Amino acid sequence: MGQVSTRRAKAFVICIQNHGYPASLEVGKVYQTLGPPEHGPAHRTRVIDESGEAYIYPSAYFRPIEVSLPVQRALAKAATGA
């Protein structure tokens, strides 16, 4: 039998609004999300923003998208500048 990967697929969202966060979020840009915060306000999501750090933003500012594994790799490479 083949080996089963224990790595979880990365989740991505597209930004549809950036009111109040124009320096941190770009409308139309794809961001990696870490999901909702474990302890924090409802209707929020953690996103790796323009700073390269994970911050909490209103969930309504994003829509989830499905991204293939090759695209995930390309996005990760672009984010690290490699």
URZI-V939003 format. One line per field, one symbol per residue. ss: DSSP state (H for helix, E for strand, L for the rest). burial: + if it has 9 or more other C-alpha atoms within 8 Angstrom, else -. Layout:
BEGIN
ss->???
burial->???
END
This chain:
BEGIN
ss->LLLLLLLLLLEEEEELLLLLLLLLLLLLLEEEEEELLLLLLLLEEEEELLLLLEEEEEHHHEEEELLLHHHHHHHHHHHHLL
burial->----------++++++++------+++---++++--+------++++++----+-+++--+++--------+----+-----
END
